Amino acid sequence: MSFTPFVAIHTAAALAAVVIGPLALWSRRSGHVRTRLHRGAGYAWVTVMVVTALSALFIPAARLPHIAGFGPIHLLVPFVLVMLVVAMRHMLQGRLQAHRQTMLQLYIGACLVAGAFTLLPGRLLGQWVRSLLA
């Protein structure tokens, strides 16, 4: 796989999501309410997650089995978008515990777990990291 503009956009947005996510989560933990910081970081995180998900649609699956360029990893796109909508609905309906839980699970699954898989051998980011460490 080559470093295309869509790969660059996807990578930048994903890295931003990994960095912004903990700030949004931390700023609203119990006992410490930082509403403006939480809202700003939260909306920024949602924005970069939407960019990450949508940009993934333009990155074809290279090695995995795929149909028309879409592989199993592309199933995360509708999942992430739906879960973002669900989390926002929870917030708007005042179900803050459900909102908090959904956002935390989405951060762990979409940013940390999916991000860890990008470091596997044969993946572009994994090759870059290994070349930097060598």
C-alpha positions in Angstrom: 0.0 0.0 0.0 1.3 3.5 -0.8 0.9 6.7 1.1 -2.0 8.3 -0.7 -3.8 11.5 0.4 -6.6 9.4 1.9 -4.1 7.4 3.9 -2.5 10.7 5.1 -5.9 12.1 6.1 -7.0 8.9 7.8 -3.7 8.6 9.7 -3.7 12.2 10.9 -7.4 12.1 12.0 -6.9 8.7 13.8 -3.8 10.0 15.6 -5.7 13.2 16.6 -8.6 11.0 17.9 -6.1 9.0 20.0 -4.7 12.2 21.6 -8.0 14.1 22.0 -10.0 11.2 23.4 -8.4 11.0 26.8 -8.7 14.8 27.2 -12.5 14.6 26.6 -12.8 11.7 28.9 -10.6 13.2 31.7 -12.3 16.6 31.6 -15.6 15.2 32.7 -14.6 12.6 35.2 -16.7 12.5 38.4 -15.8 15.2 40.9 -14.0 17.4 38.3 -16.4 19.1 36.0 -14.7 21.1 33.2 -17.7 21.6 30.9 -16.2 23.9 28.3 -13.1 21.7 27.9 -15.2 18.6 27.8 -17.5 19.9 25.1 -14.7 21.4 23.0 -12.6 18.2 23.2 -15.7 16.0 22.8 -16.9 17.8 19.6 -13.3 17.8 18.2 -13.0 14.1 19.0 -16.4 13.3 17.3 -15.3 15.4 14.2 -11.9 13.6 13.8 -13.7 10.2 14.3 -16.1 11.0 11.5 -13.2 12.0 9.3 -11.3 8.9 10.2 -14.3 6.7 9.5 -15.2 8.3 6.2 -11.6 8.5 4.9 -11.3 4.7 5.5 -13.9 4.2 2.8 -11.3 5.5 0.2 -8.6 3.1 1.4 -8.9 -0.2 -0.3 -8.3 -3.5 1.6 -5.0 -4.8 0.2 -4.3 -8.2 1.6 -7.4 -9.3 3.4 -10.3 -10.9 1.5 -12.4 -8.1 0.1 -15.3 -7.3 -2.1 -14.8 -4.2 -4.4 -12.0 -3.1 -2.2 -13.9 -3.3 1.0 -12.6 -5.8 3.6 -13.6 -6.8 7.1 -11.9 -3.8 8.6 -14.4 -1.5 6.7 -17.2 -2.9 8.9 -15.9 -0.5 11.5 -17.0 2.5 9.4 -20.8 2.1 9.9 -20.3 0.8 13.4 -18.3 3.9 14.5 -20.8 6.3 12.8 -23.8 4.6 14.4 -22.2 4.5 17.8 -21.4 8.2 17.6 -25.0 8.9 16.8 -26.1 6.7 19.7 -23.8 8.4 22.1 -25.0 11.9 21.0 -28.6 10.8 21.4 -27.8 9.6 24.9 -26.3 13.0 25.7 -29.2 14.9 24.2 -31.8 12.8 26.1 -30.0 13.3 29.4 -28.8 9.7 29.8 -25.3 10.8 30.8 -24.1 7.5 32.2 -25.0 5.8 28.9 -23.3 8.6 26.9 -20.2 8.2 29.0 -20.1 4.4 28.7 -20.7 4.5 24.9 -18.0 7.1 24.3 -15.5 5.2 26.5 -16.2 1.9 24.7 -15.9 3.6 21.4 -12.6 5.2 22.3 -11.2 1.8 23.5 -12.5 -0.2 20.6 -12.1 2.2 17.7 -8.9 4.0 18.8 -6.9 1.7 21.0 -7.8 -1.8 19.8 -8.2 -1.0 16.1 -5.1 1.2 16.4 -3.1 -1.7 17.8 -4.0 -3.8 14.8 -2.4 -1.2 12.5 0.9 -2.1 14.1 0.7 -5.7 12.8 3.4 -7.0 10.4 2.5 -6.1 6.8 0.6 -3.0 7.7 1.9 0.3 6.5 2.0 2.0 9.9 3.6 -1.1 11.5 6.3 -1.1 8.9 7.0 2.6 9.6 7.2 2.1 13.3 9.5 -0.9 12.9 11.8 1.0 10.5 12.0 3.8 13.0 13.0 1.5 15.9 15.5 -0.5 13.8 
